[in-house]
Amino acid sequence: MRQASHPHRAARLLAAALGAVLAAGCADFPIFDKTPSRSGHPKAAKAVERDANTPREAPSRPRDRDREDDAREARDAALKEGIRMYNEGDFNGAIKRLSGRELANGPLTMRLEALKYTAFSYCVTSRPAQCRQAFDKALRLDPDFDLSPGEHGHPLWGPVFTKARQAVAQR
């Protein structure tokens, strides 16, 4: 006849299973309080039922705010860097930076500003089709999107924007 398993092994398996259940967050499973039992023995622990109505710990709000602040800072930095690159004549770098993920999920005004400078960069580098696509995208996001009077008069992107605006008006 085969001998039974070692009793310590069974205790370890039971402890591991209990740890897994507790780690999974089972609300109906008793948790153990470190308060000594009535026997007064310091190593004895009593099981305490968790009230099903007791809320679990909420996610830490400061961490959420930190992530939001980090994302906002990354979007601001991307927009500023893209505009700086445009102003310094690095139009392809500006297009790449302004088309990045940071700005794709940003506030509407920020996305529109990025699209405007992206369109300008495409027009300046003799890519009117991509320039028009950037203006079309901006006008789909906000049909009231407009350029400043000085920007309207630019010989490269002024006519492209006017055509994009007319196409929106005809829809």
C-alpha positions as CSV (number, residue, x, y, z in Angstrom):
1,M,0.0,0.0,0.0
2,R,1.2,3.5,-0.8
3,Q,2.1,5.9,2.0
4,A,0.1,9.1,2.4
5,S,1.7,12.5,1.4
6,H,3.7,14.3,3.9
7,P,1.4,16.5,6.1
8,H,3.5,19.6,5.6
9,R,3.1,19.4,1.9
10,A,-0.7,19.4,2.2
11,A,-0.5,22.4,4.5
12,R,1.6,24.2,2.0
13,L,-0.8,23.4,-0.9
14,L,-3.7,24.6,1.2
15,A,-1.9,27.8,2.1
16,A,-1.0,28.4,-1.6
17,A,-4.6,27.9,-2.6
18,L,-5.9,30.2,0.0
19,G,-3.3,32.8,-1.1
20,A,-4.5,32.5,-4.7
21,V,-8.1,33.0,-3.7
22,L,-7.3,36.0,-1.6
23,A,-5.2,37.5,-4.3
24,A,-8.0,37.0,-6.8
25,G,-10.2,39.1,-4.4
26,C,-13.0,36.7,-3.7
27,A,-15.4,38.8,-1.6
28,D,-17.2,35.8,0.0
29,F,-14.0,34.1,1.2
30,P,-13.1,34.8,4.8
31,I,-10.0,36.9,5.4
32,F,-7.8,36.5,8.4
33,D,-7.4,39.2,11.0
34,K,-4.0,39.4,12.8
35,T,-5.7,40.0,16.1
36,P,-5.0,37.2,18.6
37,S,-7.9,34.8,19.1
38,R,-9.8,34.5,22.4
39,S,-7.3,31.9,23.4
40,G,-4.8,34.8,23.7
41,H,-2.2,32.9,21.7
42,P,-0.4,35.5,19.5
43,K,0.0,33.2,16.5
44,A,-3.7,32.2,16.5
45,A,-5.8,34.2,14.0
46,K,-9.6,34.5,13.7
47,A,-11.4,34.4,10.4
48,V,-13.3,37.7,9.7
49,E,-16.1,37.7,7.1
50,R,-15.8,40.6,4.6
51,D,-19.1,42.4,4.3
52,A,-20.3,42.2,0.7
53,N,-21.4,45.9,0.9
54,T,-18.0,47.1,2.0
55,P,-16.4,48.7,-1.0
56,R,-12.9,47.6,-2.0
57,E,-10.2,50.1,-2.2
58,A,-10.7,52.5,-5.0
59,P,-8.0,53.1,-7.5
60,S,-5.6,55.7,-6.4
61,R,-6.8,59.1,-7.7
62,P,-3.4,60.8,-7.4
63,R,-1.9,58.2,-9.8
64,D,-4.7,58.8,-12.3
65,R,-4.1,62.5,-12.1
66,D,-0.4,62.0,-12.5
67,R,-1.1,60.0,-15.7
68,E,-3.4,62.7,-17.0
69,D,-0.9,65.4,-16.2
70,D,1.9,63.4,-17.9
71,A,-0.3,62.9,-21.0
72,R,-1.2,66.6,-21.1
73,E,2.5,67.6,-20.8
74,A,3.4,65.1,-23.5
75,R,0.8,66.6,-25.8
76,D,1.8,70.2,-25.1
77,A,5.5,69.3,-25.7
78,A,4.7,67.5,-29.0
79,L,2.6,70.4,-30.3
80,K,5.3,73.0,-29.3
81,E,8.1,70.9,-30.7
82,G,6.2,70.4,-34.0
83,I,5.5,74.1,-34.4
84,R,9.1,74.9,-33.5
85,M,10.3,72.4,-36.2
86,Y,7.9,74.0,-38.7
87,N,9.2,77.5,-37.8
88,E,12.8,76.3,-38.2
89,G,12.1,74.8,-41.6
90,D,12.2,71.1,-40.6
91,F,8.8,70.5,-42.4
92,N,9.1,66.7,-42.6
93,G,10.1,66.6,-38.9
94,A,7.1,68.8,-38.1
95,I,4.8,66.5,-40.0
96,K,6.1,63.5,-38.2
97,R,5.9,65.1,-34.7
98,L,2.5,66.7,-35.3
99,S,1.0,63.4,-36.5
100,G,2.1,61.5,-33.5
101,R,0.0,59.5,-31.0
102,E,0.2,62.2,-28.3
103,L,-1.8,64.7,-30.3
104,A,-4.3,62.2,-31.8
105,N,-6.1,61.9,-28.5
106,G,-5.7,65.4,-27.4
107,P,-8.3,68.2,-27.0
108,L,-10.0,69.4,-30.2
109,T,-8.2,72.8,-30.3
110,M,-4.8,71.0,-30.0
111,R,-5.7,68.5,-32.8
112,L,-6.8,71.4,-35.0
113,E,-3.6,73.3,-34.4
114,A,-1.6,70.2,-35.2
115,L,-3.5,69.6,-38.4
116,K,-3.1,73.2,-39.5
117,Y,0.7,73.1,-39.2
118,T,0.7,69.7,-40.8
119,A,-1.2,71.1,-43.7
120,F,1.1,74.0,-43.9
121,S,4.2,71.7,-43.9
122,Y,2.7,69.6,-46.7
123,C,1.9,72.7,-48.8
124,V,5.4,74.1,-48.3
125,T,7.0,70.8,-49.4
126,S,5.0,70.7,-52.6
127,R,2.5,68.1,-51.5
128,P,-0.9,69.8,-52.1
129,A,-2.9,66.5,-52.0
130,Q,-1.7,65.8,-48.4
131,C,-2.1,69.4,-47.5
132,R,-5.8,69.2,-48.6
133,Q,-6.3,66.0,-46.7
134,A,-5.0,67.6,-43.5
135,F,-7.4,70.6,-44.0
136,D,-10.3,68.1,-44.8
137,K,-9.6,66.3,-41.6
138,A,-9.6,69.5,-39.6
139,L,-12.9,70.6,-41.2
140,R,-14.4,67.2,-40.5
141,L,-13.5,67.6,-36.8
142,D,-14.8,71.2,-36.7
143,P,-16.8,72.6,-39.7
144,D,-16.1,76.1,-38.3
145,F,-12.3,75.6,-38.4
146,D,-10.8,78.6,-40.1
147,L,-7.4,80.2,-40.7
148,S,-6.4,83.7,-39.6
149,P,-6.7,86.5,-42.2
150,G,-2.9,86.4,-42.8
151,E,-2.9,82.7,-43.2
152,H,-5.8,82.8,-45.8
153,G,-3.7,85.0,-48.1
154,H,-0.7,82.6,-48.2
155,P,-0.1,81.6,-51.9
156,L,0.6,78.0,-51.1
157,W,-2.0,76.9,-48.6
158,G,-4.6,79.7,-49.0
159,P,-6.1,78.3,-52.2
160,V,-6.0,74.7,-50.9
161,F,-7.8,75.7,-47.7
162,T,-10.4,77.7,-49.7
163,K,-11.2,74.6,-51.9
164,A,-11.5,72.4,-48.8
165,R,-13.8,74.9,-47.2
166,Q,-16.0,75.1,-50.3
167,A,-16.3,71.3,-50.4
168,V,-17.6,71.3,-46.8
169,A,-20.1,74.0,-47.7
170,Q,-21.5,72.0,-50.6
171,R,-22.1,68.9,-48.4
